[in-house]
Amino acid sequence: MKWLSGAVLALLMLGPVQAQNQTQNQARTVVATGDLGLVVERATGSLLLVDQSDRAALARITGLGDLSHASLVYSPDERFAYVFGRDGGLTKVDLVEGNIAKRVVQAGNAIGGAISDDGKLVAVSNYEPGGVRIFDADTLEPVADIPTGSKTIGLVDAPGRRFVFTLWDDGETWIADLSGAEPEITRITDMGRNPYDALITGDGRLYITGLFGEDGLTALDLWDPEPKPIRVLPEYGRGEKEMPVYKMPHLEGWAKAGREFVLPAVGHHEVLWIDGETLAETGRTKTYGQPVFAMSRPDGRQIWVNFAHPLNDTIQVIDTLTKEVVHEFKPGPAVLHMEFTPRGNEIWVSVRDAGKVLIYDTRTFEKRGEIDAESPSGIFFTARAHRTGL
């Protein structure tokens, strides 16, 4: 881990004007966290703190409970991670100190969370008892409780100190505005049967839910003062066809490549291409198995896809100009997650059953390094702190 003493910087850079104020300032340590990330070790309830440039593990942080379906978000300064555990745990992790700063168990079964655009509030989406609970990001003290009477999924942050989430049981999407003294809730009905996950585009405009109980998807234009459900691909999916689904796709892993979305097809061995403006289908690419993540390299030039069990030892790379698979390889048993470095020169791949995180060059496809990890799953770099919906 790299840091530089603020006192040393002050001695080197102090000018006449600043000198007179020196006694008013406390010496501080300036810590570089932009090169760091966390790897979820799902079987042991721990996190591995990693350094991108060194391709190395720095520390193991333990005591986070059930991380079998864990995700996390970062504070705006990239110092703190907020980890959402399946056991309802909300854990604030200090990347600088390499330890747990605060932990609360806020529900019986949680499914994810989000941090507000100003970094002041952390929201958690719950299966049991349902609803969304919101906490102060500094103290983890409760701020608001939004009961829904339903399992909640697809919780994301939206511009304007808002959170958007969807109800599995009722097929509704709620927009919670926390910009005032009390939450203001907008309820949007008729989103479809059993929505299972959702995403928000990087500009904060489109919120899109995938449907498990019927074919198609549903979108909302959040720039519309009164958003209304927009049906997308109403004749495509698994709902009406009752196809076997071995693992539900993660919609956070949908790709935006140029003017198109690329999304994993539920139950099918293919990814779908959708026009980003009209939301009309523009193509399909056959894949090795049922896609779980279809992730765009940051420049949009490639789509990397991993697959559901029992074909989860393989990754395919799709060229976004031709929509064809240009590379296929087998990192190992149970490839669960992938994360690009911020500019996309490398991709980190968690291979759970091999106990490894493997690192590849995204242009040559050569392996650049590997890190031992305990049943690794999600990989999260601190660059996510500056992206809506992540």
TAJO-V389094 format. One record per residue. N is the residue number from 0. RES is the residue in one letter. SS is DSSP state (@ for helix, = for strand, . for the rest). PSI is psi in degrees with one decimal (* if undefined). OMEGA is omega in whole degrees, 0 to 359 (999 if undefined). Layout:
# TAJO-V389094
n | res | ss | psi | omega
N | RES | SS | PSI | OMEGA
N | RES | SS | PSI | OMEGA
This chain:
# TAJO-V389094
n | res | ss | psi | omega
0 | M | . | 142.8 | 188
1 | K | . | 131.7 | 172
2 | W | = | 162.1 | 184
3 | L | = | 130.6 | 183
4 | S | = | 128.6 | 176
5 | G | @ | -31.5 | 178
6 | A | @ | -39.5 | 178
7 | V | @ | -43.8 | 177
8 | L | @ | -40.6 | 182
9 | A | @ | -42.3 | 180
10 | L | @ | -35.5 | 182
11 | L | @ | -33.4 | 190
12 | M | @ | 0.1 | 186
13 | L | . | 128.9 | 175
14 | G | . | 176.3 | 183
15 | P | @ | -41.5 | 183
16 | V | @ | -43.1 | 182
17 | Q | @ | -29.0 | 184
18 | A | @ | -37.9 | 182
19 | Q | . | -17.9 | 179
20 | N | . | 2.3 | 188
21 | Q | @ | -38.9 | 184
22 | T | @ | -14.7 | 181
23 | Q | @ | -9.8 | 186
24 | N | . | 140.8 | 174
25 | Q | . | 140.9 | 174
26 | A | . | 138.0 | 180
27 | R | . | 160.1 | 176
28 | T | = | 124.8 | 177
29 | V | = | 118.4 | 187
30 | V | = | 133.0 | 179
31 | A | . | 114.7 | 179
32 | T | . | -4.3 | 186
33 | G | . | -15.4 | 181
34 | D | . | 4.4 | 189
35 | L | = | 169.5 | 175
36 | G | = | 172.2 | 178
37 | L | = | 138.6 | 175
38 | V | = | 126.5 | 178
39 | V | = | 126.5 | 173
40 | E | = | 94.1 | 196
41 | R | . | -32.2 | 186
42 | A | . | -21.5 | 186
43 | T | . | 4.0 | 180
44 | G | . | 37.8 | 183
45 | S | = | 165.9 | 176
46 | L | = | 144.4 | 175
47 | L | = | 118.5 | 177
48 | L | = | 123.8 | 187
49 | V | = | 157.5 | 178
50 | D | = | 123.0 | 183
51 | Q | . | -49.7 | 185
52 | S | . | -41.0 | 180
53 | D | . | -10.1 | 184
54 | R | . | 52.7 | 188
55 | A | = | 155.3 | 172
56 | A | = | 137.8 | 181
57 | L | = | -35.9 | 184
58 | A | = | 158.9 | 173
59 | R | = | 129.4 | 181
60 | I | = | 121.6 | 187
61 | T | . | 170.3 | 173
62 | G | . | 29.9 | 183
63 | L | . | 7.9 | 175
64 | G | . | -147.3 | 185
65 | D | . | 110.4 | 180
66 | L | . | 29.1 | 184
67 | S | . | -20.6 | 175
68 | H | . | 53.6 | 189
69 | A | . | 149.5 | 170
70 | S | = | 172.8 | 181
71 | L | = | 160.6 | 175
72 | V | = | 166.6 | 183
73 | Y | = | 151.4 | 172
74 | S | . | 157.7 | 183
75 | P | . | -30.6 | 180
76 | D | . | 2.5 | 177
77 | E | . | 11.1 | 181
78 | R | . | -38.3 | 186
79 | F | = | 142.2 | 171
80 | A | = | 142.8 | 176
81 | Y | = | 114.1 | 189
82 | V | = | 129.9 | 182
83 | F | = | 110.4 | 183
84 | G | . | 159.4 | 181
85 | R | . | -21.7 | 180
86 | D | . | 10.4 | 182
87 | G | . | 1.5 | 180
88 | G | = | 136.7 | 170
89 | L | = | 115.0 | 187
90 | T | = | 127.7 | 176
91 | K | = | 119.6 | 185
92 | V | = | 132.8 | 179
93 | D | = | 111.6 | 181
94 | L | . | -27.9 | 180
95 | V | . | -47.0 | 180
96 | E | . | -19.5 | 181
97 | G | . | 39.4 | 181
98 | N | = | 178.0 | 177
99 | I | = | 123.9 | 178
100 | A | = | -32.4 | 183
101 | K | = | 146.3 | 178
102 | R | = | 134.0 | 174
103 | V | = | 147.3 | 171
104 | V | = | 106.8 | 192
105 | Q | . | -5.2 | 181
106 | A | . | 177.1 | 180
107 | G | . | -27.6 | 183
108 | N | = | 112.5 | 183
109 | A | = | 157.9 | 187
110 | I | = | 3.4 | 179
111 | G | = | -178.0 | 182
112 | G | = | -174.9 | 183
113 | A | = | 162.7 | 176
114 | I | = | 140.2 | 183
115 | S | . | 160.4 | 185
116 | D | . | -23.5 | 177
117 | D | . | 0.3 | 177
118 | G | . | 10.7 | 185
119 | K | . | -22.8 | 186
120 | L | = | 142.1 | 174
121 | V | = | 128.8 | 181
122 | A | = | 143.6 | 181
123 | V | = | 133.9 | 180
124 | S | = | 130.8 | 188
125 | N | = | 142.4 | 167
126 | Y | = | -43.7 | 183
127 | E | = | 112.7 | 13
128 | P | . | 18.2 | 186
129 | G | . | 176.2 | 177
130 | G | . | -175.1 | 180
131 | V | = | 133.8 | 176
132 | R | = | 140.4 | 188
133 | I | = | 137.5 | 187
134 | F | = | 153.5 | 172
135 | D | = | 128.4 | 185
136 | A | . | -27.7 | 180
137 | D | . | -48.0 | 190
138 | T | . | -15.8 | 189
139 | L | . | 21.3 | 172
140 | E | . | 143.2 | 181
141 | P | = | 140.0 | 179
142 | V | = | -41.8 | 182
143 | A | = | 150.5 | 175
144 | D | = | 121.5 | 182
145 | I | = | 91.7 | 178
146 | P | . | 144.5 | 182
147 | T | . | -16.3 | 186
148 | G | . | 19.7 | 185
149 | S | . | 155.8 | 166
150 | K | . | 138.3 | 179
151 | T | = | 139.7 | 182
152 | I | = | 170.5 | 171
153 | G | = | 33.6 | 180
154 | L | = | 125.6 | 178
155 | V | = | 161.3 | 170
156 | D | = | 149.8 | 176
157 | A | = | 154.2 | 180
158 | P | . | 149.0 | 179
159 | G | . | 28.2 | 181
160 | R | . | 46.4 | 179
161 | R | = | 154.0 | 170
162 | F | = | 142.2 | 179
163 | V | = | 134.3 | 180
164 | F | = | 165.5 | 188
165 | T | = | 149.6 | 183
166 | L | = | 118.2 | 179
167 | W | . | -46.4 | 187
168 | D | . | -36.9 | 190
169 | D | . | -9.4 | 179
170 | G | . | 37.7 | 178
171 | E | . | 152.8 | 170
172 | T | = | 133.8 | 179
173 | W | = | 138.9 | 173
174 | I | = | 117.5 | 181
175 | A | = | 115.2 | 179
176 | D | = | 114.9 | 182
177 | L | . | 21.0 | 182
178 | S | . | -15.9 | 180
179 | G | . | -167.8 | 182
180 | A | . | -32.6 | 180
181 | E | . | 149.4 | 179
182 | P | . | 135.4 | 172
183 | E | = | 124.1 | 187
184 | I | = | 128.1 | 171
185 | T | = | 123.0 | 181
186 | R | = | 128.7 | 180
187 | I | = | 117.6 | 184
188 | T | . | 176.3 | 174
189 | D | . | 42.4 | 176
190 | M | . | -14.2 | 181
191 | G | . | 167.8 | 184
192 | R | . | 128.5 | 175
193 | N | . | 63.8 | 171
194 | P | = | 133.5 | 190
195 | Y | = | -19.2 | 179
196 | D | = | 169.7 | 182
197 | A | = | 166.8 | 176
198 | L | = | 163.9 | 170
199 | I | = | 139.5 | 180
200 | T | . | 158.8 | 186
201 | G | . | -24.0 | 178
202 | D | . | 0.8 | 178
203 | G | . | 14.1 | 186
204 | R | . | -53.1 | 186
205 | L | = | 130.8 | 172
206 | Y | = | 122.9 | 187
207 | I | = | 128.8 | 179
208 | T | = | 142.1 | 171
209 | G | = | 146.6 | 184
210 | L | = | 134.1 | 177
211 | F | . | -30.0 | 185
212 | G | . | -7.4 | 177
213 | E | . | 168.2 | 181
214 | D | . | 154.0 | 174
215 | G | . | -175.3 | 179
216 | L | = | 169.3 | 178
217 | T | = | 134.1 | 180
218 | A | = | 153.6 | 171
219 | L | = | 136.0 | 173
220 | D | = | 102.9 | 184
221 | L | . | -7.6 | 173
222 | W | . | -18.4 | 177
223 | D | . | 128.9 | 179
224 | P | . | -28.4 | 177
225 | E | . | 80.0 | 185
226 | P | . | 140.6 | 179
227 | K | . | 147.3 | 181
228 | P | . | 134.4 | 176
229 | I | = | 117.0 | 181
230 | R | = | 134.4 | 181
231 | V | = | 130.1 | 180
232 | L | . | 58.1 | 186
233 | P | . | -12.4 | 181
234 | E | . | 19.7 | 183
235 | Y | . | 135.0 | 177
236 | G | . | -156.2 | 180
237 | R | . | -12.2 | 189
238 | G | . | -57.1 | 183
239 | E | . | -27.3 | 183
240 | K | . | -15.0 | 180
241 | E | . | 47.0 | 179
242 | M | . | 147.9 | 177
243 | P | . | 136.7 | 178
244 | V | . | 114.9 | 185
245 | Y | . | -25.6 | 174
246 | K | . | 131.2 | 181
247 | M | . | 136.4 | 175
248 | P | . | 150.3 | 175
249 | H | . | 115.4 | 188
250 | L | @ | -20.0 | 173
251 | E | @ | -25.1 | 180
252 | G | @ | 5.8 | 174
253 | W | . | 147.8 | 182
254 | A | = | 145.5 | 167
255 | K | = | 110.3 | 184
256 | A | = | 107.2 | 183
257 | G | . | -122.2 | 182
258 | R | . | 6.4 | 186
259 | E | = | 150.3 | 166
260 | F | = | 146.5 | 172
261 | V | = | 121.7 | 185
262 | L | = | 147.6 | 178
263 | P | = | 135.0 | 180
264 | A | . | 129.8 | 183
265 | V | . | 117.7 | 176
266 | G | . | -10.4 | 183
267 | H | . | 158.4 | 177
268 | H | . | 67.0 | 179
269 | E | = | 162.2 | 170
270 | V | = | 153.2 | 182
271 | L | = | 147.2 | 177
272 | W | = | 131.5 | 184
273 | I | = | 135.0 | 176
274 | D | = | 129.2 | 184
275 | G | . | -17.8 | 180
276 | E | . | -50.0 | 185
277 | T | . | -17.1 | 184
278 | L | . | 23.7 | 175
279 | A | . | 148.3 | 179
280 | E | = | 136.7 | 179
281 | T | = | -7.3 | 178
282 | G | = | 170.4 | 176
283 | R | = | 145.1 | 176
284 | T | = | 122.1 | 177
285 | K | = | 139.7 | 182
286 | T | . | 172.5 | 185
287 | Y | . | -35.0 | 182
288 | G | . | -164.0 | 176
289 | Q | . | 116.4 | 183
290 | P | = | 143.9 | 172
291 | V | = | -56.7 | 173
292 | F | = | 136.0 | 169
293 | A | = | 101.2 | 193
294 | M | = | 135.7 | 181
295 | S | = | 131.7 | 169
296 | R | . | 145.7 | 187
297 | P | . | -28.5 | 178
298 | D | . | -2.5 | 178
299 | G | . | 5.0 | 186
300 | R | . | -23.6 | 181
301 | Q | = | 154.2 | 170
302 | I | = | 125.5 | 178
303 | W | = | 131.9 | 187
304 | V | = | 132.9 | 169
305 | N | = | 174.7 | 196
306 | F | = | 163.1 | 180
307 | A | . | 158.1 | 172
308 | H | . | 140.6 | 8
309 | P | . | 12.6 | 183
310 | L | . | 33.2 | 188
311 | N | . | 24.2 | 175
312 | D | . | 3.2 | 193
313 | T | . | 148.4 | 171
314 | I | = | 138.0 | 172
315 | Q | = | 147.0 | 179
316 | V | = | 128.4 | 183
317 | I | = | 134.3 | 175
318 | D | = | 127.6 | 186
319 | T | . | -14.8 | 176
320 | L | . | -44.1 | 183
321 | T | . | -15.5 | 186
322 | K | . | 27.9 | 180
323 | E | = | 150.6 | 176
324 | V | = | 125.5 | 182
325 | V | = | -10.3 | 180
326 | H | = | 141.7 | 177
327 | E | = | 135.6 | 178
328 | F | = | 167.9 | 185
329 | K | . | 94.5 | 180
330 | P | . | -30.3 | 181
331 | G | . | -177.4 | 186
332 | P | . | 130.0 | 175
333 | A | . | 66.9 | 170
334 | V | = | 112.5 | 187
335 | L | = | -33.1 | 187
336 | H | = | 159.5 | 177
337 | M | = | 149.7 | 177
338 | E | = | 124.9 | 176
339 | F | = | 145.4 | 166
340 | T | . | 157.6 | 192
341 | P | . | -34.2 | 180
342 | R | . | 2.9 | 170
343 | G | . | 12.1 | 180
344 | N | . | -25.1 | 179
345 | E | = | 160.9 | 171
346 | I | = | 136.4 | 178
347 | W | = | 135.1 | 188
348 | V | = | 125.3 | 176
349 | S | = | 126.0 | 179
350 | V | = | 93.9 | 191
351 | R | @ | -53.3 | 189
352 | D | @ | -10.5 | 172
353 | A | @ | -10.3 | 181
354 | G | . | 40.6 | 184
355 | K | = | 150.4 | 161
356 | V | = | 119.8 | 182
357 | L | = | 144.4 | 186
358 | I | = | 127.2 | 185
359 | Y | = | 146.0 | 169
360 | D | = | 128.1 | 186
361 | T | . | -7.8 | 178
362 | R | . | -42.6 | 180
363 | T | . | -16.3 | 183
364 | F | . | 13.7 | 178
365 | E | . | 145.7 | 176
366 | K | = | 130.4 | 183
367 | R | = | -17.1 | 180
368 | G | = | 173.5 | 176
369 | E | = | 152.2 | 181
370 | I | = | 131.2 | 176
371 | D | = | 138.1 | 179
372 | A | . | 154.4 | 180
373 | E | . | 104.9 | 180
374 | S | . | 62.3 | 185
375 | P | = | 145.6 | 174
376 | S | = | -102.1 | 185
377 | G | = | 140.1 | 176
378 | I | = | 129.4 | 186
379 | F | = | 111.2 | 176
380 | F | = | 153.6 | 186
381 | T | @ | -14.6 | 176
382 | A | @ | -21.0 | 177
383 | R | @ | -22.1 | 182
384 | A | @ | -22.2 | 187
385 | H | @ | 19.8 | 181
386 | R | . | 128.8 | 177
387 | T | . | 136.4 | 177
388 | G | . | -2.0 | 179
389 | L | . | * | 999
